[in-house]
């Protein structure tokens, strides 16, 4: 009994503890932050003694009656912007857009937002609208209509930059800022677009005309292709009809063709049998005639090759013997030739020496004769004429050798006078030789002689003498 009561008390205490723990344990959802006040806690990035604690993404114990827990939403919020502005040109405009924002995820942003919007979270969008409206008016006042139309990103960027500091103080961050529409009550934008609209309309009409032209060309090309397809179809049909006709003709000719094919097959078989018979006869001829003949030819060829090799070996040996003999003979011939060459060389030296001695002797004789001629020219000439006088007389008498008949005037005196004239002419030749030697001088130089030899002249009586000589043919 006591054990049951004790167990029940323990169970009851556990249940009470569980209930109390459940009442004290608070968990922050992913899209919210718990702001716990009533105790002095230190959070990361915050100053000391802030007076409340921030919990995100986890659970924490809260003492009931001592601490108070409130939630701050971290969800996205949006606010519609409808701002009436005046541009730098003084043109009124209405700017429509949307701002998407939320509380920052860091503790500083959560603390700033909690201080400003914890009990007024529904008014957060209104406050953001006020901030952006004021900055948009200031930014639009410094821009022209053309700038805002052509570059909306510039307007958006300037608005976000201008509002960034204030939004940070509020603990908010801007995820997106979009300018949806710029309304123009005065029609300025419409007038700006009129030239472009006219140009676009013109281009549209040109494009429409070009499209119509292309469509017409396409239709014509399609019609041409249809005609071409019709023609091709008719050609194909005609081809198919021709093929059908050919097939019918082949069917009608199938019987005769089959018969001809059968006869052809018979001929082919007969030809094959004949070829086999010829092949058999050829094989028999190979075995009976060609193989024995080849064996005999091989034997004959082998014997001939052996004989040829033997002859070649003998010829090579003989050639080697001849080569050795030729080498020995060449050696002997070379030795003999060298001896004969030495003898001929010695003989040539002797002949050359004799010739040189003879030439020296002749040169000495000529030199002595020249010296004698220089000393006594007349004596030398007289000596040479005396030595050659018989030849001179013989040459002079030879002129009378062919005389057939000679008539002499004055008788024997005329003959004596004629021979005397011949001798006188010989003397005249001696005088001319002496005069020539005198003009040449002792050294053979051309200079005049110191003495002149008078030329023999005939006497008056000799000029009167007339000789008539009749020369006849020597063979007469």
matplotlib code that plots the C-alpha trace (Angstrom):
import matplotlib.pyplot as plt

x = [0.0, 2.8, 4.8, 1.8, 1.3, 5.0, 5.0, 1.9, 3.6, 6.7, 4.6, 2.6, 5.8, 7.2, 4.0, 4.1, 7.7, 6.9, 4.0, 6.1, 9.0, 6.6, 5.2, 8.7, 10.3, 9.8, 11.1, 11.7, 10.4, 12.8, 10.8, 10.6, 12.7, 11.9, 12.3, 12.7, 12.6, 12.9, 16.6, 19.9, 21.6, 24.4, 24.0, 26.7, 27.2, 25.1, 26.0, 25.9, 22.7, 20.4, 17.5, 16.2, 17.4, 17.0, 16.6, 16.4, 16.2, 16.4, 14.7, 15.2, 13.7, 11.5, 10.6, 6.9, 6.1, 9.7, 10.3, 8.1, 8.3, 7.2, 7.7, 9.1, 8.3, 11.1, 8.9, 9.0, 6.8, 5.9, 4.5, 3.0, 4.5, 2.3, 4.2, 3.4, 6.7, 7.9, 10.8, 13.8, 11.8, 8.8, 6.6, 4.4, 4.5, 3.1, 5.6, 4.1, 6.3, 6.7, 9.2, 9.9, 11.7, 12.2, 13.8, 17.5, 18.8, 21.6, 20.9, 21.6, 18.9, 16.4, 17.1, 16.5, 13.3, 12.1, 12.5, 10.6, 8.0, 7.5, 4.0, 3.4, 4.4, 1.4, 2.6, 6.0, 4.8, 3.5, 6.7, 8.7, 6.3, 6.9, 10.7, 10.7, 8.2, 10.3, 13.5, 11.8, 10.5, 14.0, 15.6, 12.9, 13.3, 16.9, 16.1, 14.4, 11.6, 13.9, 16.4, 13.7, 12.2, 15.5, 17.3, 14.9, 17.7, 19.4, 16.3, 16.0, 19.7, 19.6, 16.5, 17.9, 21.2, 19.4, 17.1, 19.7, 21.0, 17.5, 16.4, 19.4, 18.6, 15.1, 16.6, 15.2, 16.8, 15.4, 15.3, 13.8, 12.7, 10.8, 9.4, 6.3, 4.9, 5.5, 2.2, 2.2, -1.1, 0.1, 0.8, 4.5, 5.6, 3.0, 4.3, 7.8, 6.7, 4.8, 7.7, 8.9, 5.4, 5.1, 8.4, 7.3, 4.0, 5.8, 8.2, 5.2, 3.5, 6.7, 7.1, 3.5, 4.1, 7.2, 5.4, 2.6, 5.2, 6.9, 3.6, 2.7, 6.1, 5.6, 2.2, 3.6, 6.4, 3.9, 1.8, 4.9, 5.9, 2.3, 2.6, 6.0, 4.6, 1.8, 4.2, 6.4, 3.4, 2.3, 5.8, 5.9, 2.5, 3.8, 6.9, 4.8, 2.6, 5.6, 6.9, 3.5, 3.7, 7.2, 6.1, 3.3, 5.6, 8.1, 5.2, 4.2, 7.8, 8.3, 7.6, 10.0, 12.6, 12.3, 12.7, 15.7, 17.2, 16.7, 18.5, 21.2, 21.6, 22.0, 24.7, 26.4, 26.4, 27.7, 30.4, 31.4, 31.6, 33.8, 36.0, 36.3, 37.3, 39.9, 41.2, 41.4, 43.3, 45.7, 46.3, 47.0, 49.4, 51.1, 51.6, 52.6, 54.6, 55.4, 56.7, 59.1, 60.3, 60.7, 62.7, 65.0, 65.3, 66.2, 68.8, 70.3, 70.3, 72.0, 74.7, 75.2, 75.5, 78.0, 80.1, 79.8, 81.0, 83.9, 84.9, 84.6, 86.8, 89.4, 89.2, 89.7, 92.7, 94.2, 93.5, 95.2, 98.2, 98.3, 98.0, 101.0, 103.0, 102.1, 103.1, 106.5, 106.9, 106.0, 108.6, 111.3, 110.2, 110.3, 113.8, 115.0, 113.3, 114.9, 118.4, 117.7, 116.5, 119.7, 121.8, 119.8, 120.2, 124.0, 124.2, 122.1, 124.4, 127.4, 125.7, 124.7, 128.3, 129.7, 127.2, 128.0, 131.8, 131.1, 129.0, 131.7, 134.3, 132.1, 131.4, 135.2, 135.8, 133.1, 134.5, 138.0, 136.7, 134.8, 138.0, 140.0, 137.3, 137.5, 141.3, 141.7, 138.4, 140.0, 142.1, 139.2, 136.9, 139.7, 140.3, 136.6, 136.3, 139.4, 137.8, 134.5, 136.0, 135.6, 132.0, 131.5, 133.1, 131.1, 127.9, 128.9, 129.7, 126.5, 124.7, 126.3, 125.2, 121.9, 123.3, 122.4, 124.1, 126.5, 127.6, 130.8, 131.8, 135.4, 136.4, 138.7, 139.1, 135.4, 135.4, 138.3, 136.6, 133.4, 135.3, 137.2, 133.9, 132.7, 135.8, 135.5, 131.9, 133.3, 135.8, 133.0, 131.2, 134.4, 134.3, 130.7, 131.4, 134.3, 132.1, 129.3, 131.7, 133.2, 129.7, 128.9, 132.0, 133.9, 130.9, 128.3, 126.9, 125.7, 128.2, 130.0, 133.3, 136.5, 137.4, 135.4, 136.1, 135.7, 133.5, 135.1, 133.7, 134.2, 136.5, 135.1, 136.4, 134.5, 131.3, 131.6, 131.8, 128.4, 127.7, 124.6, 123.8, 120.9, 119.7, 118.0, 116.3, 118.7, 117.0, 117.2]
y = [0.0, 2.4, 1.4, 2.2, 5.6, 6.3, 5.2, 7.4, 10.4, 9.9, 9.6, 12.7, 14.6, 13.6, 14.6, 17.9, 18.4, 17.6, 20.1, 22.7, 22.1, 22.3, 25.5, 27.0, 25.6, 27.9, 27.1, 29.8, 28.9, 29.4, 32.5, 34.2, 35.5, 35.2, 38.4, 37.5, 40.3, 40.4, 39.5, 41.0, 38.9, 39.4, 38.6, 38.5, 41.8, 43.7, 45.9, 44.9, 45.3, 45.4, 44.2, 41.4, 38.3, 37.2, 33.6, 32.3, 28.8, 27.0, 26.5, 28.1, 28.1, 30.9, 31.4, 32.3, 35.4, 36.5, 36.7, 37.7, 36.2, 37.9, 36.9, 39.1, 37.8, 37.3, 36.8, 38.8, 41.9, 44.1, 47.5, 49.0, 52.3, 55.0, 58.2, 61.5, 63.1, 66.0, 65.6, 67.9, 69.3, 70.1, 67.3, 65.6, 61.8, 59.0, 56.2, 52.8, 50.0, 47.5, 47.0, 43.6, 43.7, 41.8, 42.1, 41.4, 38.0, 39.4, 40.2, 44.0, 44.2, 42.1, 44.3, 47.5, 46.1, 44.9, 48.3, 49.9, 47.4, 44.7, 45.9, 47.6, 45.0, 45.8, 49.3, 48.3, 48.5, 52.0, 53.2, 51.7, 53.3, 56.7, 56.2, 55.2, 57.8, 60.6, 59.4, 58.6, 62.2, 63.5, 61.2, 61.8, 65.6, 65.2, 63.1, 63.7, 61.7, 60.3, 59.1, 57.3, 55.7, 54.6, 53.5, 52.3, 50.4, 53.7, 54.9, 51.7, 51.6, 55.2, 54.6, 51.5, 53.3, 56.3, 54.2, 51.7, 53.6, 54.4, 50.8, 49.6, 51.8, 50.3, 46.8, 46.1, 44.9, 45.4, 42.2, 43.7, 47.1, 47.2, 50.1, 48.8, 51.8, 55.5, 57.3, 60.6, 62.6, 65.3, 63.0, 63.9, 60.3, 59.6, 62.6, 61.3, 57.9, 59.4, 59.6, 56.2, 54.8, 56.3, 54.8, 51.5, 51.7, 52.5, 49.6, 47.5, 48.4, 47.8, 44.5, 43.6, 44.5, 42.4, 39.6, 39.8, 39.8, 36.8, 35.1, 35.7, 34.3, 31.3, 30.7, 30.9, 28.6, 26.2, 26.2, 25.5, 22.7, 21.3, 21.3, 19.7, 17.1, 16.4, 16.0, 13.6, 11.6, 11.2, 10.2, 7.7, 6.3, 5.9, 4.2, 1.8, 1.1, 0.3, -2.0, -3.8, -4.2, -5.6, -8.0, -9.2, -9.8, -11.6, -13.8, -14.6, -15.5, -17.5, -20.8, -20.5, -19.0, -21.9, -24.4, -22.5, -22.4, -26.2, -26.7, -24.4, -26.3, -29.5, -27.9, -26.7, -30.1, -31.7, -29.0, -29.7, -33.5, -32.8, -30.5, -33.3, -35.8, -33.4, -32.9, -36.6, -37.1, -34.3, -35.9, -39.2, -37.4, -35.8, -39.2, -41.2, -38.7, -35.4, -36.6, -39.2, -36.5, -34.0, -36.6, -37.3, -33.5, -33.0, -35.8, -34.3, -30.8, -32.0, -33.8, -30.8, -28.5, -30.9, -30.9, -27.1, -26.7, -29.1, -27.1, -23.9, -25.2, -26.4, -23.0, -21.2, -23.3, -22.7, -19.0, -19.0, -20.8, -18.4, -15.4, -16.6, -17.3, -13.8, -12.3, -14.0, -13.0, -9.5, -9.4, -10.7, -8.3, -5.4, -6.3, -6.6, -3.4, -1.6, -2.9, -1.9, 1.5, 2.0, 1.0, 3.3, 6.1, 5.6, 5.4, 8.5, 10.3, 9.2, 10.3, 13.6, 14.2, 13.4, 15.6, 18.4, 18.0, 18.0, 21.1, 22.8, 21.9, 23.2, 26.3, 26.8, 26.3, 28.7, 31.2, 30.7, 31.1, 34.3, 35.6, 34.8, 36.4, 39.5, 39.7, 38.8, 38.7, 38.5, 35.5, 33.6, 34.4, 33.5, 30.2, 29.3, 30.2, 28.2, 25.2, 25.7, 26.8, 23.4, 23.4, 27.0, 26.2, 23.0, 24.9, 27.6, 24.9, 23.1, 25.9, 24.8, 21.2, 21.7, 23.7, 22.1, 24.5, 27.3, 30.0, 31.9, 35.2, 36.1, 32.4, 31.2, 34.6, 34.9, 31.6, 32.8, 36.1, 34.3, 32.1, 35.2, 37.0, 34.0, 34.0, 37.8, 37.3, 34.8, 37.5, 39.9, 37.5, 37.4, 41.2, 41.2, 38.7, 40.7, 43.9, 42.1, 40.9, 44.4, 46.0, 43.5, 44.3, 41.9, 41.4, 41.0, 44.5, 46.6, 49.3, 50.6, 49.0, 51.2, 50.0, 49.3, 46.6, 47.9, 46.0, 44.5, 46.1, 44.6, 46.4, 48.0, 45.2, 42.7, 44.6, 44.3, 40.5, 38.9, 35.3, 33.6, 30.4, 28.2, 26.0, 22.9, 20.1, 17.9, 14.8, 15.8]
z = [0.0, 0.9, -2.1, -4.4, -2.8, -3.2, -6.9, -7.5, -5.9, -8.0, -11.2, -10.2, -9.6, -12.9, -14.6, -12.8, -13.8, -17.4, -17.5, -15.9, -18.3, -21.2, -19.9, -19.4, -22.6, -25.7, -29.2, -31.8, -35.3, -38.3, -39.4, -36.1, -33.2, -29.5, -27.6, -23.9, -21.4, -17.6, -17.2, -18.1, -20.8, -23.1, -26.8, -29.5, -31.2, -28.6, -25.7, -22.0, -20.0, -23.0, -20.8, -23.2, -24.9, -28.5, -29.4, -33.1, -34.4, -31.0, -27.7, -24.4, -20.8, -19.7, -16.1, -15.9, -13.9, -14.1, -17.8, -20.7, -24.2, -27.4, -31.0, -33.9, -37.4, -39.8, -42.8, -46.0, -46.2, -49.1, -49.6, -52.7, -53.8, -55.3, -55.3, -57.1, -58.2, -60.3, -62.6, -63.2, -66.2, -64.0, -65.4, -62.9, -62.8, -60.8, -59.9, -59.1, -57.7, -54.9, -52.1, -50.6, -47.2, -44.0, -40.6, -40.8, -39.5, -37.3, -33.6, -34.2, -36.9, -34.8, -31.7, -33.8, -35.3, -31.9, -30.3, -33.1, -34.4, -31.7, -30.8, -34.2, -36.7, -38.9, -39.3, -40.6, -44.3, -43.8, -42.3, -45.2, -47.7, -46.1, -46.3, -49.9, -51.0, -49.7, -51.3, -54.6, -54.8, -54.2, -56.8, -59.5, -59.0, -60.2, -63.3, -66.6, -68.0, -70.7, -68.0, -66.1, -69.1, -70.6, -67.4, -64.7, -63.1, -62.3, -60.6, -58.6, -57.6, -56.4, -54.4, -52.7, -52.0, -50.5, -48.3, -47.2, -44.2, -42.8, -43.4, -41.5, -38.6, -38.6, -38.6, -42.0, -45.3, -48.8, -50.8, -53.9, -55.2, -58.5, -60.4, -62.2, -64.0, -64.6, -65.3, -67.2, -66.7, -69.2, -72.1, -72.3, -72.6, -75.2, -77.3, -76.9, -78.2, -81.1, -83.6, -82.6, -82.9, -86.3, -87.3, -85.9, -87.7, -90.9, -90.4, -89.6, -92.9, -94.8, -93.0, -93.9, -97.5, -97.5, -95.9, -98.5, -101.3, -99.7, -99.3, -103.0, -104.0, -101.7, -103.2, -106.7, -105.8, -104.1, -107.3, -109.3, -107.0, -107.2, -111.0, -110.7, -108.4, -110.8, -113.6, -111.5, -110.5, -114.1, -115.1, -112.3, -113.3, -116.9, -115.5, -113.4, -116.4, -118.5, -115.7, -115.6, -119.4, -119.1, -116.3, -118.5, -121.4, -119.2, -117.9, -121.4, -122.3, -119.1, -120.8, -123.7, -121.4, -119.0, -121.8, -123.1, -119.6, -119.3, -122.6, -121.4, -118.2, -120.2, -122.3, -119.2, -117.7, -120.9, -121.0, -117.4, -118.2, -121.2, -119.0, -116.4, -119.1, -120.5, -117.0, -116.5, -119.7, -118.8, -115.4, -117.1, -119.6, -116.6, -115.0, -118.1, -120.1, -118.5, -115.1, -116.6, -119.1, -116.3, -114.3, -117.4, -117.9, -114.3, -114.5, -117.7, -116.2, -113.0, -114.9, -117.1, -114.1, -112.5, -115.7, -115.9, -112.3, -113.1, -116.1, -114.2, -111.5, -114.1, -115.9, -112.6, -111.7, -115.2, -114.9, -111.6, -113.0, -116.0, -113.6, -111.6, -114.8, -116.1, -112.8, -113.0, -116.7, -115.9, -113.2, -115.5, -118.2, -115.8, -114.7, -118.3, -119.2, -116.4, -117.5, -121.1, -120.0, -118.0, -121.0, -123.3, -120.8, -120.7, -124.6, -124.9, -122.5, -124.6, -127.9, -126.3, -125.1, -128.6, -130.3, -127.9, -128.6, -132.4, -132.1, -130.0, -132.7, -135.5, -133.6, -133.0, -136.8, -137.8, -135.3, -136.7, -140.3, -139.3, -137.7, -140.9, -143.0, -140.9, -141.3, -145.1, -147.0, -150.5, -149.6, -148.1, -151.1, -153.5, -151.7, -151.8, -155.5, -156.2, -154.4, -156.3, -159.7, -161.5, -160.5, -161.7, -165.1, -165.4, -164.7, -167.3, -169.9, -169.3, -171.1, -174.4, -173.9, -175.7, -178.6, -181.9, -184.3, -183.5, -186.0, -185.1, -186.6, -186.8, -186.8, -184.1, -182.7, -182.1, -180.1, -178.1, -177.4, -176.3, -173.8, -172.6, -171.9, -170.0, -167.8, -167.5, -166.2, -163.7, -162.6, -162.3, -159.9, -157.8, -157.6, -156.5, -153.8, -152.5, -152.6, -150.6, -147.9, -147.7, -147.2, -144.4, -142.4, -140.2, -137.8, -140.5, -139.9, -142.9, -143.3, -146.5, -147.5, -147.5, -151.0, -154.1, -156.7, -160.3, -162.5, -165.7, -168.8, -172.3, -174.8, -178.0, -180.0, -177.8, -178.3, -182.1, -182.0, -182.6, -181.7, -183.1, -181.3, -182.4, -179.6, -180.8, -179.1, -177.2, -178.4, -182.1]

ax = plt.figure().add_subplot(projection="3d")
ax.plot(x, y, z, "-o")
ax.set_aspect("equal")
plt.show()
